[in-house]
Amino acid sequence: MPPTNPDKHDRLRISRVVDVPLREVSGICLRRGRDRQMSLLAVGDRAAKVVWISLPESDDESLDWQTKNIGTFTDSDLAGDDPQIEAVCADGAGRVLLLQEWPPRVELVDFEMSQTLASIELHVEGNDEIAVSWADPAGSHGEGMVLLPGGHLLVAKEKDPAALIEFGPPGSRSQGLTRGGALAAGDRWVVAEGKQEFVGLATWLPGRALAKACKDLSDLEIGPDGCLYLLSDQSESIARIDDLSPGGGTAALGAVWRLENIEGKPEGLAFTAEGRAVVALDKPKTRKNLVLLNPPIATANAAQP
């Protein structure tokens, strides 16, 4: 599949609007439970809560949201109010990873045990522009993430400067991300339990076309086609990213789509099994803050980009 011309944008239209019972939704993801049921999870940055629904079989079915208060979990360091949770993802064992903007860290939680299994600080070493911004409480930090094999993590730094950063245990080597190379569906994200720290292993800065199409980086997701996708709030766009070479470098634009008639800040990205984008909107109220978009853009049988 040839890249979409960044100067001639395809557009995605809204096919359904949903109410999520969270203020200022900041992240969404799909989660496969231990019973193999697929759920859509959502988090907001104003409360230490995760809400979820079992995915309906049709767009017309009503939705019954459930809620977990993460702030009450054993060993959690998340504040009950204003926890600054910016992203969420889940592994094949049904465990959930939460990304906190400041201080930069993630918590791996088990819903059934109501417990935080691992608390991981995220550090960027050195004194370059990215490291200085990452260490600054007023700087730009993580807004999205995807799980990589080997216990590694890919995080989107929002802006000033925008970047993709691979984190892993100190002393480990960058593995980058190729199509189909993220943590496989059904696989467990292997990481030690308890408090620990990860360091930045590699950084990819947006190339010229990607920087033009996406002024900031608001969320990351792996599509059913195995490709990496990026959501931009400021540009109201979704971009497909080419392979990221181990060791860092440039993140190149593969294709881009504009979001049509969006009312709210696009902050969270997920995909249906058919490759349709689901986008969460950061709004002060819990109304009309999740949209399902057409046409599908990440179909599993798509040709290589």
SULBELNOR-V142083 format. One record per run of one state. SS is the DSSP state (H for helix, E for strand, - for the rest). FROM is the first residue (numbers start at 1). TO is the last residue. If there is no record, write none. Layout:
SS	FROM	TO
SS	FROM	TO
//
This chain:
-	1	9
E	10	18
-	19	24
E	25	32
-	33	37
E	38	44
-	45	46
E	47	47
-	48	48
E	49	54
-	55	65
E	66	69
H	70	72
-	73	73
E	74	74
-	75	80
E	81	81
-	82	84
E	85	90
-	91	95
E	96	100
-	101	104
E	105	110
-	111	114
E	115	123
-	124	128
H	129	135
-	136	141
E	142	148
H	149	151
-	152	152
E	153	157
-	158	162
E	163	169
-	170	176
E	177	177
-	178	181
E	182	182
-	183	193
E	194	206
-	207	207
H	208	213
-	214	218
E	219	222
-	223	227
E	228	232
-	233	236
E	237	241
-	242	243
E	244	244
-	245	248
E	249	251
-	252	252
E	253	259
-	260	264
E	265	271
-	272	276
E	277	282
-	283	289
E	290	294
-	295	305
//
